[in-house]
Amino acid sequence: MSDLDRVRELARAGLASLEAHRRRIDDLNVFPVPDGDTGTNLTLTCRAVVDELDELNDADRATIARRATRAALLGARGNSGVIFSQVLRGAADVLGAGTEAEPDVARAFRSASDAAYRAVRAPVEGTMLSAIRALAEAAEDRPDDLWPELVRAGDAAVARTQEQLDVLRDAGVVDAGAAGLVEIVRGIAAAISGEEIPSTVDEEPLTVAAIHEELSRYRYCTTFAIEGEGLDADRLEAELGRLGDSLLVVGDPSALKVHVHTDDPGAALSLGTAVGVIERIEIANMHEQTQARAERLRETAVTTSTAVVAVVAGDGNRALFESLGAAQIVPGGQTMNPSTGDLAAAISAAPGREIVLLPNNSNVVLAAEQAAQVALKPTKVVRTESIPAGLAAMLAFDPERSLDDNVAEMQSAAAAVATGEVAVASRDAQLNGVAVRIGDFLGLVDDRPVAGGPRFDDVASAVVERLLVEPRGVLTLLTGDEEPELGALLETIRARHPQLEIDVQRGGQPHYPLLLSAE
């Protein structure tokens, strides 16, 4: 068998193994953003290599290596695909230069590991990088049963990723990129050794806990290739670094591949056209991908004992509730109350056998109680009348606990939290002795007006002081869709309450510039 035929066979085997697990790897995808496309991106990158090899006629090792690495570079998709292209480049640098009948696998894996780490500006352990390094170390031990031992070492590295990254541990998943890389190696190993090497990584069905996530700071995953002469990767990387994060610029002076998460893909593309010809442009909306992944997991997740349906306003608040285990989110709140039918439909769609329903607004409580009565599953309402109270209740939620036990714990947790709001007055009014004019800020504590006036800081500070009349350890602030400037307010709070822990989150709720809770 010629070198080309052998490389084709191994590449196809790696692709087939990856393709068989593509959807699961997509679902594992939590880091660096939960956009659910790692398996797909790796598969498309590997397919570009296989297609390139299929177009070759007879070729020597150096030509095979050069064509395969260029195909991987130009065809790389997403963060994982770009990193994998560098793994392949590092291995090909060794394998393409060799002439021996048995290639030096240990040197190839070490070169692959070194190339991958060089490609990433801020390497993070618990990712594909950890997996390729573990494979290199295992190969350097030169075990008698080389390929099965390599796969076992890769599986162990994948399992360890959950210990290395908090976000993976919280979501109950292993790293998708590491898992994908090891699947490629598993396929190659099976083709070389002639035996299937089953995974030793726990592959229990994913639960709703895997939806533990928050939206990326940036919206668009932007990937493109640049071809030209004298391309300067370092200079381009410095310019692109001002546009976003998760940045990779790899390749050589004649061809570069760029991957960046940004809110301005056009600016990134303009930087590329300034130095060369751009092609293979891929722009994906990561926020939409994140939501699609969450919906997919909700549809396929194992049914738990109890699930939560929550009424929530604001993208940031939605992400917070989902991160704490809410299975279904119904958009709603002040001036946008969901119907009984909307809530009943969400109850039916939730994966739990029994349902806790959180209305999170006093205007939604009645519809929630009606929905609980007509629901086809046992459902009880925890009468949370604000988003902060709902979040406090979620902290006490356990999907494996019974409905009655969850309701008792969640009611107790919600009752222990003091909640406040800063709203904007829609008309002139005098409420509970507090006078406000239309457009003024109105501060409320547990739904009772406590302050009003034209200055946000004054009203918000009055709400905070009322919340902290009793000793409290933690103050949580949820900013609205028009985020207020909190600098002066936070300085005042810290000066008056130096021992207080302050947690600021982007809630995104309309009508309320600020929601507060103290516990």
C-alpha positions as a printed NumPy array, in Angstrom:
array([[  0.   ,   0.   ,   0.   ],
       [  1.368,   3.403,  -0.968],
       [  1.913,   6.189,   1.561],
       [ -0.999,   8.115,   0.038],
       [ -3.394,   5.166,   0.247],
       [ -2.405,   4.555,   3.859],
       [ -2.876,   8.215,   4.837],
       [ -6.249,   8.275,   3.085],
       [ -7.345,   5.184,   5.007],
       [ -6.326,   6.654,   8.372],
       [ -7.877,  10.053,   7.629],
       [-11.178,   8.434,   6.671],
       [-11.109,   6.298,   9.82 ],
       [-10.552,   9.35 ,  12.019],
       [-13.353,  11.228,  10.25 ],
       [-15.766,   8.282,  10.566],
       [-15.15 ,   7.983,  14.3  ],
       [-15.665,  11.718,  14.761],
       [-18.788,  11.785,  12.592],
       [-20.359,   8.986,  14.645],
       [-20.075,  11.16 ,  17.77 ],
       [-20.591,  14.578,  16.184],
       [-23.965,  15.384,  17.731],
       [-22.912,  14.377,  21.234],
       [-19.76 ,  16.492,  20.943],
       [-21.916,  19.421,  19.809],
       [-24.062,  18.969,  22.915],
       [-21.01 ,  18.811,  25.196],
       [-19.853,  22.198,  23.907],
       [-19.821,  24.618,  26.857],
       [-16.358,  26.238,  26.695],
       [-15.285,  28.838,  25.598],
       [-18.923,  29.6  ,  24.706],
       [-21.885,  27.194,  24.731],
       [-22.671,  27.503,  21.017],
       [-23.037,  23.756,  20.459],
       [-20.991,  23.392,  17.26 ],
       [-17.623,  21.857,  18.213],
       [-18.446,  18.42 ,  16.789],
       [-19.709,  19.939,  13.554],
       [-16.719,  22.264,  13.182],
       [-14.194,  19.482,  13.767],
       [-16.043,  17.206,  11.346],
       [-16.059,  19.821,   8.575],
       [-12.371,  20.547,   9.142],
       [-11.471,  16.849,   8.917],
       [-13.682,  16.411,   5.87 ],
       [-11.752,  19.185,   4.101],
       [ -8.574,  17.15 ,   4.64 ],
       [-10.135,  13.902,   3.382],
       [-11.497,  15.655,   0.283],
       [ -8.062,  17.107,  -0.461],
       [ -6.398,  13.701,  -0.108],
       [ -8.981,  12.155,  -2.427],
       [ -8.028,  14.667,  -5.136],
       [ -4.337,  13.734,  -4.994],
       [ -2.789,  11.263,  -7.383],
       [  0.429,   9.616,  -6.315],
       [  2.462,  11.877,  -4.009],
       [  5.419,  11.629,  -1.676],
       [  5.169,  12.202,   2.077],
       [  6.24 ,  15.834,   1.925],
       [  3.555,  16.644,  -0.669],
       [  0.875,  14.753,   1.276],
       [  1.79 ,  16.635,   4.461],
       [  1.825,  20.021,   2.712],
       [ -1.522,  19.509,   0.976],
       [ -3.219,  18.049,   4.048],
       [ -2.095,  20.853,   6.362],
       [ -3.105,  23.555,   3.88 ],
       [ -6.521,  21.922,   3.428],
       [ -6.977,  21.801,   7.205],
       [ -5.905,  25.437,   7.549],
       [ -8.171,  26.817,   4.83 ],
       [-11.056,  24.504,   5.707],
       [-10.863,  24.995,   9.485],
       [-14.199,  25.866,  11.082],
       [-14.601,  27.494,  14.485],
       [-12.18 ,  27.645,  17.383],
       [-11.801,  23.864,  17.568],
       [-11.191,  23.459,  13.846],
       [ -8.478,  26.11 ,  13.789],
       [ -6.686,  24.542,  16.76 ],
       [ -6.987,  21.093,  15.176],
       [ -5.437,  22.455,  11.97 ],
       [ -2.366,  23.311,  14.04 ],
       [ -2.343,  19.886,  15.697],
       [ -2.281,  18.394,  12.2  ],
       [  0.396,  20.854,  11.048],
       [  2.672,  19.924,  13.945],
       [  2.291,  16.198,  13.317],
       [  2.747,  16.628,   9.556],
       [  5.988,  18.567,  10.059],
       [  7.485,  15.373,  11.507],
       [  5.695,  12.737,   9.442],
       [  6.157,  14.567,   6.139],
       [  9.892,  14.932,   6.629],
       [ 10.533,  11.317,   7.613],
       [ 11.619,   8.514,   5.324],
       [ 11.603,   5.605,   7.753],
       [  9.121,   2.762,   7.247],
       [  7.761,   3.188,  10.785],
       [  7.215,   6.891,  11.548],
       [  8.221,   8.336,  14.913],
       [  4.766,   8.622,  16.513],
       [  6.093,  10.118,  19.743],
       [  7.885,  12.967,  17.944],
       [  4.805,  13.591,  15.79 ],
       [  2.498,  13.901,  18.809],
       [  4.96 ,  16.137,  20.649],
       [  5.268,  18.389,  17.607],
       [  1.464,  18.475,  17.348],
       [  1.152,  19.458,  21.01 ],
       [  3.774,  22.184,  20.735],
       [  2.134,  23.646,  17.614],
       [ -1.302,  23.722,  19.27 ],
       [ -0.025,  25.517,  22.356],
       [  1.856,  28.058,  20.207],
       [ -1.341,  28.861,  18.32 ],
       [ -3.298,  29.969,  21.395],
       [ -2.45 ,  33.321,  22.994],
       [ -3.754,  32.314,  26.444],
       [ -3.744,  28.494,  26.686],
       [ -6.376,  27.051,  29.027],
       [ -6.044,  23.613,  30.581],
       [ -9.039,  21.32 ,  30.493],
       [ -9.382,  21.702,  26.713],
       [ -8.143,  20.14 ,  23.475],
       [ -4.684,  21.416,  24.428],
       [ -4.612,  19.217,  27.534],
       [ -5.703,  16.221,  25.477],
       [ -3.008,  16.566,  22.8  ],
       [ -0.34 ,  17.035,  25.458],
       [ -1.525,  13.888,  27.272],
       [ -1.364,  11.968,  23.99 ],
       [  2.191,  13.218,  23.408],
       [  3.266,  12.159,  26.897],
       [  1.695,   8.724,  26.473],
       [  3.428,   8.23 ,  23.109],
       [  6.782,   9.203,  24.625],
       [  6.381,   6.421,  27.203],
       [  6.516,   4.082,  24.164],
       [  4.162,   1.366,  25.498],
       [  4.211,  -2.032,  23.796],
       [  0.518,  -1.741,  22.975],
       [  0.987,   1.77 ,  21.553],
       [ -2.295,   2.781,  19.927],
       [ -4.742,   1.282,  22.451],
       [ -2.668,   2.889,  25.229],
       [ -2.747,   6.233,  23.438],
       [ -6.54 ,   6.119,  23.239],
       [ -6.834,   5.161,  26.897],
       [ -4.554,   8.061,  27.83 ],
       [ -6.697,  10.357,  25.691],
       [ -9.887,   9.154,  27.38 ],
       [ -8.332,   9.794,  30.79 ],
       [ -7.374,  13.321,  29.698],
       [-10.93 ,  13.965,  28.499],
       [-12.345,  12.805,  31.839],
       [ -9.922,  15.106,  33.696],
       [-11.148,  18.187,  31.849],
       [-14.177,  18.28 ,  34.145],
       [-11.822,  18.675,  37.098],
       [ -9.746,  21.356,  35.367],
       [-12.494,  23.773,  34.287],
       [-15.214,  24.918,  36.689],
       [-17.667,  25.607,  33.864],
       [-17.441,  21.963,  32.754],
       [-17.888,  20.653,  36.285],
       [-20.916,  22.888,  36.842],
       [-22.522,  21.7  ,  33.608],
       [-21.642,  18.044,  34.246],
       [-19.832,  17.63 ,  30.915],
       [-16.317,  17.019,  29.623],
       [-14.632,  19.335,  27.136],
       [-16.052,  18.983,  23.645],
       [-12.813,  19.819,  21.806],
       [-10.811,  17.296,  23.806],
       [-13.485,  14.65 ,  23.249],
       [-13.501,  15.341,  19.515],
       [ -9.73 ,  15.118,  19.206],
       [ -9.642,  11.774,  21.01 ],
       [-12.421,  10.421,  18.769],
       [-10.236,  11.189,  15.753],
       [ -7.315,   9.356,  17.377],
       [ -9.65 ,   6.475,  18.333],
       [-10.624,   6.004,  14.693],
       [ -7.004,   6.09 ,  13.517],
       [ -5.963,   3.676,  16.263],
       [ -8.686,   1.204,  15.293],
       [ -7.554,   1.302,  11.663],
       [ -3.915,   0.689,  12.663],
       [ -4.465,  -1.951,  15.355],
       [ -7.384,  -3.691,  13.687],
       [ -9.516,  -3.552,  16.844],
       [-12.173,  -1.247,  18.193],
       [-11.118,   0.641,  21.318],
       [-14.238,   1.509,  23.324],
       [-14.377,   4.766,  25.252],
       [-13.804,   4.691,  29.003],
       [-15.349,   8.165,  29.441],
       [-18.769,   8.279,  31.094],
       [-21.301,   8.767,  28.29 ],
       [-24.482,   8.955,  30.329],
       [-27.238,  10.914,  28.547],
       [-26.918,  14.641,  29.128],
       [-29.349,  16.257,  31.539],
       [-30.678,  19.804,  31.753],
       [-27.699,  20.586,  34.006],
       [-25.63 ,  20.714,  30.811],
       [-27.528,  23.891,  29.894],
       [-25.541,  25.657,  32.653],
       [-24.331,  28.57 ,  30.574],
       [-24.198,  32.266,  29.89 ],
       [-24.214,  34.059,  26.57 ],
       [-20.895,  35.009,  25.017],
       [-19.803,  38.605,  25.587],
       [-19.662,  38.895,  21.788],
       [-22.298,  37.773,  19.317],
       [-20.521,  36.625,  16.144],
       [-18.045,  33.779,  15.659],
       [-16.1  ,  35.015,  12.632],
       [-13.718,  32.797,  10.667],
       [-11.988,  33.485,   7.362],
       [ -8.84 ,  32.696,   5.394],
       [ -6.401,  35.226,   3.932],
       [ -4.079,  34.466,   1.036],
       [ -1.3  ,  36.778,  -0.039],
       [  2.432,  37.407,   0.186],
       [  4.447,  38.305,   3.246],
       [  1.465,  38.006,   5.585],
       [  2.362,  39.075,   9.141],
       [  0.368,  36.966,  11.612],
       [  1.605,  38.811,  14.706],
       [  0.711,  42.265,  13.38 ],
       [ -2.735,  41.131,  12.23 ],
       [ -3.35 ,  39.421,  15.559],
       [ -2.567,  42.653,  17.432],
       [ -5.056,  44.596,  15.291],
       [ -7.789,  41.95 ,  15.591],
       [ -7.28 ,  41.716,  19.345],
       [ -9.036,  45.077,  19.737],
       [-12.233,  43.696,  18.198],
       [-13.053,  40.723,  20.419],
       [-11.768,  37.564,  22.07 ],
       [-11.144,  33.847,  21.431],
       [ -8.666,  35.056,  18.803],
       [ -6.557,  32.72 ,  16.68 ],
       [ -4.374,  33.783,  13.744],
       [ -2.396,  30.83 ,  12.363],
       [ -0.672,  29.827,   9.162],
       [  2.3  ,  31.07 ,   7.195],
       [  3.289,  34.149,   5.127],
       [  1.218,  32.919,   2.157],
       [ -1.987,  31.852,   3.948],
       [ -3.517,  32.645,   7.324],
       [ -6.638,  31.465,   9.073],
       [ -8.413,  33.885,  11.419],
       [-10.92 ,  33.031,  14.14 ],
       [-12.372,  35.728,  16.411],
       [-15.493,  36.325,  18.511],
       [-16.621,  39.89 ,  17.867],
       [-19.592,  42.203,  17.556],
       [-18.171,  43.695,  14.35 ],
       [-17.381,  40.989,  11.76 ],
       [-17.13 ,  43.659,   9.057],
       [-14.213,  45.335,  10.817],
       [-12.423,  41.984,  11.124],
       [-12.939,  41.253,   7.43 ],
       [-11.682,  44.739,   6.54 ],
       [ -8.438,  44.066,   8.385],
       [ -8.079,  40.902,   6.329],
       [ -8.723,  42.584,   2.975],
       [ -6.141,  45.238,   3.859],
       [ -3.361,  42.63 ,   3.737],
       [ -4.571,  40.006,   1.262],
       [ -7.465,  38.232,  -0.429],
       [-10.063,  36.829,   1.975],
       [-12.132,  33.716,   1.353],
       [-13.978,  30.925,   3.158],
       [-15.848,  33.427,   5.295],
       [-17.989,  31.918,   8.069],
       [-20.013,  34.168,  10.415],
       [-22.227,  32.482,  13.026],
       [-24.546,  34.111,  15.565],
       [-23.366,  32.459,  18.783],
       [-26.317,  33.729,  20.812],
       [-28.725,  31.926,  18.488],
       [-26.517,  28.814,  18.541],
       [-26.499,  28.865,  22.342],
       [-30.285,  29.015,  22.498],
       [-30.623,  26.267,  19.884],
       [-28.295,  24.01 ,  21.884],
       [-30.289,  24.665,  25.05 ],
       [-33.559,  23.786,  23.297],
       [-32.018,  20.611,  21.86 ],
       [-30.824,  19.508,  25.293],
       [-34.21 ,  20.2  ,  26.851],
       [-35.863,  17.994,  24.24 ],
       [-33.47 ,  15.072,  24.713],
       [-32.468,  15.329,  28.386],
       [-33.288,  12.554,  30.793],
       [-36.49 ,  13.208,  32.722],
       [-35.717,  14.257,  36.277],
       [-37.911,  13.925,  39.333],
       [-38.739,  17.64 ,  39.468],
       [-38.265,  20.466,  36.962],
       [-38.74 ,  24.227,  37.182],
       [-40.764,  26.409,  34.844],
       [-40.007,  30.098,  35.415],
       [-41.489,  33.305,  34.039],
       [-38.562,  35.603,  33.262],
       [-37.961,  38.961,  31.576],
       [-34.523,  39.815,  30.138],
       [-31.889,  37.76 ,  28.319],
       [-29.415,  38.017,  31.196],
       [-31.992,  36.891,  33.738],
       [-32.976,  34.018,  31.462],
       [-29.364,  32.847,  31.363],
       [-29.143,  33.062,  35.172],
       [-32.262,  30.946,  35.675],
       [-31.081,  28.392,  33.126],
       [-27.66 ,  28.233,  34.774],
       [-29.381,  27.33 ,  38.045],
       [-31.363,  24.523,  36.425],
       [-34.654,  25.998,  35.167],
       [-35.894,  23.624,  32.449],
       [-38.389,  25.939,  30.731],
       [-38.42 ,  29.737,  30.536],
       [-41.627,  31.595,  29.685],
       [-40.968,  35.209,  28.622],
       [-43.008,  37.589,  30.733],
       [-43.196,  40.032,  33.594],
       [-44.414,  43.565,  34.104],
       [-46.831,  44.592,  31.284],
       [-46.169,  41.314,  29.418],
       [-47.983,  38.67 ,  31.432],
       [-48.116,  35.162,  29.921],
       [-51.472,  33.422,  29.687],
       [-52.549,  30.341,  31.581],
       [-52.234,  28.433,  28.301],
       [-48.636,  29.604,  27.791],
       [-47.708,  28.362,  31.248],
       [-49.536,  25.047,  30.841],
       [-47.716,  24.413,  27.551],
       [-44.346,  25.076,  29.215],
       [-45.25 ,  22.678,  32.023],
       [-46.005,  19.948,  29.471],
       [-42.695,  20.59 ,  27.663],
       [-40.554,  20.476,  30.811],
       [-38.636,  17.202,  31.357],
       [-39.599,  16.64 ,  35.011],
       [-42.273,  14.265,  36.25 ],
       [-43.357,  16.997,  38.682],
       [-43.121,  20.762,  38.17 ],
       [-42.337,  23.798,  40.308],
       [-43.727,  26.969,  38.731],
       [-42.117,  30.333,  39.54 ],
       [-44.221,  33.35 ,  38.437],
       [-41.562,  35.917,  39.498],
       [-44.079,  38.778,  39.297],
       [-47.15 ,  39.555,  41.389],
       [-49.205,  40.049,  38.209],
       [-48.41 ,  36.493,  37.043],
       [-49.264,  34.639,  40.27 ],
       [-52.96 ,  34.149,  39.46 ],
       [-52.276,  32.772,  35.947],
       [-49.598,  30.496,  37.429],
       [-52.009,  29.046,  39.98 ],
       [-54.609,  28.449,  37.273],
       [-52.012,  26.746,  35.073],
       [-51.034,  24.469,  37.968],
       [-54.642,  23.392,  38.313],
       [-55.088,  22.455,  34.639],
       [-51.584,  21.029,  34.071],
       [-51.246,  17.387,  33.062],
       [-48.36 ,  16.92 ,  35.525],
       [-48.351,  17.474,  39.291],
       [-47.461,  21.18 ,  39.586],
       [-47.122,  23.574,  42.49 ],
       [-46.511,  27.312,  42.501],
       [-43.847,  28.956,  44.659],
       [-45.289,  32.481,  44.878],
       [-42.183,  34.439,  43.921],
       [-43.176,  38.03 ,  43.107],
       [-39.854,  39.254,  41.702],
       [-36.901,  38.021,  39.675],
       [-34.521,  38.209,  42.693],
       [-36.915,  36.137,  44.804],
       [-37.087,  33.588,  41.989],
       [-33.304,  33.37 ,  41.799],
       [-33.139,  32.816,  45.564],
       [-35.656,  30.   ,  45.187],
       [-33.601,  28.451,  42.351],
       [-30.545,  28.257,  44.612],
       [-32.514,  25.821,  46.804],
       [-33.734,  23.679,  43.884],
       [-32.652,  20.038,  43.518],
       [-33.999,  18.169,  40.443],
       [-33.711,  14.813,  42.208],
       [-35.787,  15.922,  45.195],
       [-39.555,  15.455,  45.351],
       [-41.982,  18.21 ,  44.435],
       [-43.139,  18.797,  48.019],
       [-39.583,  18.9  ,  49.379],
       [-38.494,  21.325,  46.654],
       [-41.47 ,  23.605,  47.258],
       [-40.745,  23.743,  50.99 ],
       [-37.046,  24.533,  50.492],
       [-37.64 ,  27.03 ,  47.695],
       [-40.364,  28.898,  49.584],
       [-38.092,  29.177,  52.599],
       [-35.194,  30.457,  50.468],
       [-37.363,  33.042,  48.715],
       [-38.849,  34.265,  51.997],
       [-35.386,  34.794,  53.493],
       [-34.416,  37.31 ,  50.807],
       [-35.288,  41.015,  50.913],
       [-35.966,  42.364,  47.422],
       [-35.948,  45.839,  45.94 ],
       [-36.526,  47.577,  42.625],
       [-35.699,  50.859,  40.954],
       [-38.335,  51.702,  38.352],
       [-39.102,  54.741,  36.206],
       [-42.403,  56.471,  37.054],
       [-44.875,  56.434,  34.151],
       [-46.978,  59.242,  35.649],
       [-47.037,  61.778,  38.481],
       [-48.083,  60.032,  41.688],
       [-47.84 ,  59.935,  45.465],
       [-47.426,  56.398,  46.768],
       [-47.009,  55.454,  50.417],
       [-45.989,  59.056,  51.125],
       [-43.408,  59.068,  48.308],
       [-44.049,  61.692,  45.625],
       [-42.711,  61.161,  42.099],
       [-43.086,  62.9  ,  38.782],
       [-43.311,  61.191,  35.434],
       [-39.809,  60.114,  34.383],
       [-38.489,  60.121,  37.979],
       [-36.922,  57.078,  39.542],
       [-39.06 ,  55.171,  42.046],
       [-37.496,  52.878,  44.619],
       [-39.436,  49.973,  46.135],
       [-38.605,  47.397,  48.8  ],
       [-40.79 ,  44.297,  48.928],
       [-43.223,  46.142,  46.589],
       [-43.571,  49.179,  48.924],
       [-42.355,  52.601,  47.677],
       [-39.492,  53.928,  49.818],
       [-37.856,  56.659,  47.71 ],
       [-38.343,  58.768,  44.61 ],
       [-36.578,  61.483,  42.699],
       [-34.747,  62.468,  39.512],
       [-31.322,  61.057,  40.522],
       [-30.806,  57.33 ,  40.045],
       [-27.948,  57.085,  42.577],
       [-29.993,  58.729,  45.341],
       [-33.017,  56.473,  44.839],
       [-30.972,  53.293,  44.416],
       [-28.896,  54.122,  47.5  ],
       [-32.078,  54.609,  49.561],
       [-33.325,  51.195,  48.427],
       [-30.01 ,  49.578,  49.355],
       [-30.019,  51.112,  52.836],
       [-33.566,  49.91 ,  53.451],
       [-32.602,  46.388,  52.335],
       [-29.64 ,  46.41 ,  54.711],
       [-31.512,  47.563,  57.827],
       [-31.142,  43.992,  59.04 ],
       [-27.649,  42.462,  58.831],
       [-27.084,  40.942,  55.381],
       [-24.036,  39.306,  53.851],
       [-24.689,  39.439,  50.105],
       [-26.224,  42.131,  47.899],
       [-27.138,  41.201,  44.309],
       [-27.787,  43.822,  41.62 ],
       [-29.464,  42.949,  38.306],
       [-29.129,  45.717,  35.709],
       [-31.918,  46.403,  33.216],
       [-31.966,  46.515,  29.414],
       [-30.778,  50.131,  29.592],
       [-27.904,  49.541,  31.966],
       [-27.398,  52.329,  34.518],
       [-23.955,  53.603,  35.451],
       [-23.229,  51.942,  38.798],
       [-19.753,  53.279,  39.584],
       [-20.74 ,  55.95 ,  42.133],
       [-23.443,  53.754,  43.692],
       [-21.039,  50.844,  44.211],
       [-18.429,  53.147,  45.773],
       [-21.037,  54.454,  48.217],
       [-22.211,  50.96 ,  49.156],
       [-18.678,  49.701,  49.721],
       [-17.805,  52.719,  51.851],
       [-20.86 ,  52.246,  54.068],
       [-20.775,  48.43 ,  54.164],
       [-17.166,  47.278,  53.747],
       [-17.915,  43.666,  54.764],
       [-20.761,  43.263,  52.268],
       [-20.301,  40.955,  49.278],
       [-21.698,  42.623,  46.127],
       [-22.641,  40.639,  43.006],
       [-23.553,  42.592,  39.848],
       [-25.207,  40.747,  36.944],
       [-26.681,  41.914,  33.641],
       [-30.369,  41.059,  33.888],
       [-31.671,  42.813,  30.798],
       [-35.197,  43.272,  32.183],
       [-37.334,  46.107,  30.746],
       [-38.957,  48.846,  32.874],
       [-36.621,  48.341,  35.85 ],
       [-33.115,  49.819,  35.541],
       [-32.153,  47.872,  38.655],
       [-33.438,  44.876,  40.623],
       [-31.872,  44.14 ,  44.006],
       [-31.838,  41.412,  46.622],
       [-30.126,  41.09 ,  49.998],
       [-29.552,  37.879,  51.899]])
